[in-house]
Amino acid sequence: MSARHFLPSFLIAVLAAGMLAFSSPMPARAADRTIYLTFDDGPLPGTENVHAVLRQENVPAALFMVGLHVETQPHGRKLLDDARSIPLATLGNHSYSHANSRYRNFYSDTAGVVADMQRANQVLGFKPPVPARLPGRNVFRLTRIFADDLSIDVREWQREWLDYELVGEAGFRLYGWDHEWVHSDDGKPVQSVDRLVSEIDHLFRYNRFMRPDKMILLMHDQMFQDKFDGKQNLETFIRQLKARGYRFGDPARYEE
C-alpha cells in the first residue's frame, strides 16, 4: 500500500502568509470550491457554542469527540446526545484518552492505540465503520486516500505507521486535515476571522489540498468559548465564507 504525502498544515499556513504578500486576492466566486468543517476534542467548554452555530447556520460538519471528555466534562453525556441531534453533523471518534497529550508514548504501543480507539467507540456508542481522527497526527486512511503525517520525524513515522494501518483495519476511517484555525495553549484563536478567510482564499488559489478544490479545516471546540467571543467568531467566519460563495461539504461524503 503506497502512502500519498502532502504538506503539513503548519507549512501550508507559512506558505499562505507569503502568498498574502505577493498575490492578489482570488475572485469572490468560489461555488465549485468546498470546505469541510471539522471540530476536535469535544465535549469541552466551547462545544455548546459550536453546536448552536451549526444549527443556526445549517451547515454540515464533523465533530470528532473524545471519550474521556464525555465521561469527565460537566454535562459531557448531554453534549454528546445534543451532537447526535444536529441535523447535518457527522460524529466521529477522536480517541478515548487523546493520548494524554503524550503522543510519542501513546504511539509506541500499537495494541494500546487500537484499544484506546475501541474504548472510545464504547463510550461514544459507535460501531464500525467509524469516522475518526487520531490524536496529534494528520493521517488519512480512507477508501481511496492514504497519507501520513510529514510533520513528524522520519524515525517516528517508521515506528508509528503500523499503528495507523491497524487502526484503519480495525474499522476506523481516518481523516486528516488540509489547514488549521490555530489556537494557543489556553484555546484562544491565533488568526482573526478576516486573516483566516484570507488564508483560505489564497490556499484555494494554489489548490494544494489532499483533494483538489476540497479543503478540510481543523478547529477545536475550546476555541469557541464565550471568553474568546467564540460564538460570534464562528458565526462571522461561516457567514463570510457563504458570502464569498464557498460550498460546505459533508465530511461523510468527502471521497465522492
VENMOFEN-V105223 format. One record per pair of residues at least 4 apart in sequence whose ideal C-beta (glycine too) atoms are under 7 Angstrom apart, sorted by the first residue. I is the first residue (numbers start at 1). J is the second residue. Records with the same first field share a line. If there is no record, write none. Layout:
BEGIN
I = J, J
END
This chain:
BEGIN
1 = 146
3 = 146, 147, 148
4 = 145, 146, 147
5 = 147, 148, 150
6 = 147, 150, 210
7 = 11, 12, 208
8 = 138, 149, 150, 151
9 = 13, 138, 177, 178, 179, 180, 218
10 = 14, 151
11 = 15
12 = 16, 178, 179, 203, 208
13 = 17, 179, 199
14 = 18
15 = 19
16 = 20, 199, 202, 203
18 = 22
19 = 23, 202, 206
20 = 198, 202
23 = 202, 205
25 = 201
26 = 201, 202, 204, 205
28 = 244, 245
29 = 245
30 = 204, 244, 245, 246
31 = 245, 247
32 = 213
33 = 204, 213, 246, 247
34 = 213, 214, 247, 249
35 = 215, 217, 241, 246, 248, 249
36 = 214, 215, 216, 217, 249, 251, 254
37 = 59, 61, 217, 248
38 = 61, 62, 64, 175, 177, 216, 217, 218, 219, 251
39 = 50, 61, 63, 64, 219, 220, 221
40 = 64, 94, 133, 218, 220
41 = 66, 69, 94, 98, 220, 221, 222
42 = 47, 63, 65, 69, 79, 221
43 = 47, 65, 69, 70, 73, 76, 79, 80
44 = 69, 73, 221, 222
45 = 222, 225
46 = 50, 221, 222, 223, 224, 225, 230
47 = 51, 79, 221
48 = 52, 79
49 = 53, 224, 230, 231, 234
50 = 54, 221, 224, 234
51 = 55, 82, 83, 86
52 = 56, 231
53 = 57, 231, 234, 235, 238
54 = 59, 61, 86, 89
55 = 86
57 = 235, 238
58 = 88
59 = 88, 238, 248
60 = 88, 248, 249, 250, 251
61 = 89
62 = 90, 92, 131, 175, 251
63 = 83, 89, 91, 92
64 = 92, 93, 94, 133
65 = 69, 70, 80, 91, 92, 94, 124
66 = 94, 95, 98
67 = 71, 96, 119, 120, 123, 124
68 = 72, 96, 97, 98
69 = 73, 76
70 = 76, 77, 80, 123, 124
71 = 76, 123
72 = 76
75 = 79
76 = 80
77 = 81
78 = 82
79 = 83
80 = 84, 124
83 = 89, 91
84 = 91
90 = 131, 250, 251, 252
92 = 130, 131, 132, 133
93 = 117, 120, 121, 124, 126, 130, 132, 172
94 = 98, 133, 135
95 = 99, 116, 117, 120, 134, 135
96 = 116, 119, 120, 123
97 = 116
98 = 135
99 = 103, 106, 135, 136
102 = 106
103 = 107, 135, 136
104 = 108, 156
106 = 113
107 = 113, 159, 160, 163
108 = 159
109 = 113
110 = 114, 162, 163, 166
111 = 115
112 = 116
113 = 117, 163, 167
114 = 118, 166, 167, 170
115 = 119
116 = 120
117 = 121, 132, 167, 170, 172
118 = 122, 170
119 = 123
120 = 124
121 = 126, 130
126 = 130
128 = 171
129 = 171, 173
130 = 171, 172, 173
131 = 173, 175, 251, 252
132 = 172, 173, 174
133 = 174, 175
134 = 139, 167, 174
137 = 149
138 = 149, 151, 176, 177
139 = 147, 148, 149, 164, 174, 176
140 = 145, 146, 147, 174, 175, 176, 210
141 = 146, 164, 168, 173, 174
142 = 173, 255
143 = 255
144 = 255
145 = 210, 255
147 = 176, 210
148 = 157, 161, 164
152 = 156, 157
154 = 158
155 = 159
156 = 160
157 = 161
160 = 164
161 = 165
162 = 166
163 = 167
164 = 168, 174
165 = 169
166 = 170
167 = 172, 174
168 = 172, 174
175 = 216, 251
177 = 216, 217, 218
178 = 209, 210, 215, 216
179 = 200, 203, 215, 217
180 = 218
181 = 189, 191, 196, 217, 219, 223
182 = 190, 191
183 = 187, 188, 189, 190, 220, 223
184 = 188, 190
187 = 222, 223, 225, 228
188 = 228
189 = 223, 228, 233
191 = 195, 196, 199
192 = 196
193 = 197, 233, 236, 237, 240
194 = 198
195 = 199
196 = 200, 237
197 = 201, 237, 240, 241
198 = 202
199 = 203
200 = 204, 215
201 = 205
202 = 206
203 = 208, 215
204 = 215
207 = 212, 213
209 = 214, 215
214 = 249, 254
219 = 223
223 = 228, 230
224 = 230, 231, 233, 234
225 = 230
226 = 230
228 = 233
229 = 233
230 = 234
231 = 235
232 = 236
233 = 237
234 = 238
235 = 239
236 = 240
237 = 241
238 = 242
239 = 243
240 = 244
241 = 246
242 = 246
249 = 253, 254
END
